[in-house]
Amino acid sequence: MIVYYIYRMLAYDKDITAIEAKKFSHPDITLKGEERAIVPLKKLETLWINTGTLCNIDCTHCYILSSPTNDDLQYFTLDELKKLVIEIKQLKLGTQEIAFTGGEPFMNPQMCQMLEHVLENGFKALILSNATQPLQRPNVKQSLLKINTKYGENLTLRISLDHHTAEYHDKERGLGNFNKALEGVDWLNENGFTLNIASRSIWGEEEMDARDAFHKLISQRGYNINAYSGAELIIFPEMDDRVDVPEIT
């Protein structure tokens, strides 16, 4: 079942034009006819779940082409999650955390229910969100407040801020989305949620310069985030889907 959901997400990618289409088609044999290398699964520390491809923002470089109209990967459901939780426990996979990405997770109408199910079963929960309108709806805020009151020590929201300025963030996410995201982060911070930031290195800025600039922004807004911690401000390197990769299971 867990392997199925991993393939469910990988199989979605329709834009692998620079990589030979027949690669990765056989679980044991490479395109050259050689035995595929295998990295054995010892434990599943974090299970990542894609909640669906729908997003309220159409980002320029989205890895899964999420948008307000792309529903190719349909919403993940609470029933599907319950089956995975049972399987994790039955197989004793050692899972500590269940993380949600998208799309925008809070577009999924069952996101808060799924979040509560993860936490009440003793897992840590991580949600990747753009912190804009879907998260800021009154019913979502109300649910999040209740969940954070009960399970806050095990809940983290990782907010996507592609850059520390509106100019560059909005180049990726559309005009006005930087300020909309900060409104969401303001509310989360004021209500005591554990937060971190996911940023990008697309503009060639030196990492320490970026951390210094984020530190200034974070300090100005009073966020409880350490810009010099690699766990609290994650600056991701850029991936190039034109680069060929080895076939490893």
GIFEN-V596399 format. One record per residue. RES is the residue in one letter. OMEGA is omega in whole degrees, -180 to 180 (999 if undefined). D_CENTER is the distance of its C-alpha to the mean C-alpha in Angstrom with 2 decimals. Layout:
BEGIN
RES;OMEGA;D_CENTER
RES;OMEGA;D_CENTER
END
This chain:
BEGIN
M;-179;20.65
I;177;17.57
V;179;18.50
Y;-177;18.81
Y;174;15.23
I;179;14.19
Y;178;16.84
R;-180;15.97
M;-178;12.82
L;-176;14.73
A;-177;17.72
Y;-170;16.20
D;-178;16.34
K;-170;19.61
D;179;19.91
I;-171;21.02
T;-176;24.41
A;180;25.20
I;-177;24.73
E;-170;27.42
A;-175;26.47
K;176;28.03
K;178;26.00
F;-178;23.89
S;179;26.00
H;-175;27.73
P;-174;26.11
D;-173;29.04
I;178;30.66
T;178;29.60
L;180;30.78
K;-179;33.70
G;180;34.76
E;177;33.87
E;-179;32.33
R;174;28.59
A;-177;27.52
I;170;25.78
V;-174;23.68
P;176;24.41
L;178;21.86
K;174;23.11
K;-178;20.49
L;-175;16.94
E;179;15.69
T;174;12.05
L;178;11.33
W;179;7.98
I;173;8.47
N;-174;7.82
T;-179;9.47
G;-176;11.24
T;179;11.69
L;178;13.32
C;178;12.29
N;-179;14.85
I;178;14.47
D;-175;15.53
C;-175;14.12
T;-174;16.54
H;-179;14.52
C;-176;11.60
Y;-176;10.99
I;175;11.46
L;179;13.88
S;180;12.35
S;177;15.02
P;-178;17.11
T;-176;19.17
N;177;17.09
D;-179;17.04
D;174;17.59
L;-172;14.93
Q;-176;16.22
Y;169;14.73
F;-173;13.97
T;176;16.67
L;179;17.78
D;177;20.50
E;179;18.30
L;-179;16.34
K;178;19.78
K;179;20.98
L;179;18.23
V;177;18.97
I;-178;22.63
E;178;22.17
I;-179;20.34
K;-179;23.27
Q;-178;25.92
L;179;24.92
K;-174;24.46
L;178;21.36
G;-178;20.88
T;180;17.33
Q;-170;16.53
E;171;12.97
I;-174;10.86
A;-177;7.10
F;175;5.62
T;-180;3.36
G;15;6.20
G;172;8.38
E;-176;8.45
P;-176;8.29
F;166;11.52
M;-179;13.29
N;-175;13.60
P;-180;16.94
Q;-174;16.43
M;-177;13.19
C;176;15.36
Q;179;17.58
M;178;14.98
L;180;13.75
E;180;17.43
H;178;18.20
V;-175;15.79
L;-179;17.31
E;176;20.84
N;171;20.71
G;178;20.27
F;166;16.71
K;-179;14.47
A;177;11.38
L;178;8.08
I;173;6.21
L;-175;3.86
S;174;6.90
N;174;9.58
A;-179;12.12
T;-168;14.69
Q;-178;16.91
P;178;14.98
L;-173;14.21
Q;176;17.71
R;-176;19.67
P;-179;22.33
N;177;21.68
V;178;18.00
K;-179;19.17
Q;179;21.94
S;-180;19.87
L;179;17.46
L;179;20.61
K;-179;22.15
I;-178;19.23
N;177;18.97
T;-175;22.76
K;-171;22.82
Y;-170;19.82
G;-177;18.69
E;-179;19.23
N;-177;16.56
L;175;13.84
T;172;11.44
L;179;9.50
R;-173;7.61
I;-180;8.88
S;170;8.75
L;-173;12.39
D;180;13.29
H;-179;16.72
H;176;18.95
T;177;21.17
A;-177;21.11
E;-175;22.90
Y;177;20.27
H;-177;17.13
D;173;18.97
K;179;20.00
E;-166;16.51
R;177;15.65
G;-175;19.17
L;176;21.97
G;-175;21.51
N;176;17.75
F;-179;17.84
N;177;20.27
K;178;18.55
A;180;15.37
L;175;17.82
E;178;19.52
G;179;16.51
V;176;16.04
D;-178;19.82
W;180;19.85
L;-179;17.23
N;180;19.11
E;-177;22.44
N;168;21.63
G;177;20.70
F;173;16.99
T;-173;15.48
L;161;13.32
N;-173;11.90
I;172;11.05
A;180;9.04
S;-175;11.81
R;-179;13.36
S;-171;16.81
I;-174;17.79
W;173;20.99
G;179;22.57
E;176;22.80
E;-174;23.76
E;-177;21.16
M;176;23.61
D;179;24.52
A;180;20.95
R;177;20.70
D;-179;24.11
A;176;23.19
F;178;20.05
H;179;22.36
K;179;24.80
L;-178;22.40
I;-180;21.05
S;-180;24.69
Q;-175;25.94
R;175;23.64
G;-180;24.05
Y;178;20.48
N;-178;20.35
I;179;18.11
N;-177;19.65
A;-179;19.06
Y;175;20.79
S;178;18.59
G;179;16.23
A;-177;14.18
E;169;14.18
L;-178;13.93
I;178;11.92
I;-173;13.47
F;171;12.10
P;180;14.96
E;177;15.26
M;180;15.27
D;-176;18.30
D;175;18.31
R;-178;22.10
V;178;22.43
D;-179;23.81
V;-180;22.38
P;179;24.30
E;-179;24.21
I;177;23.12
T;999;22.38
END
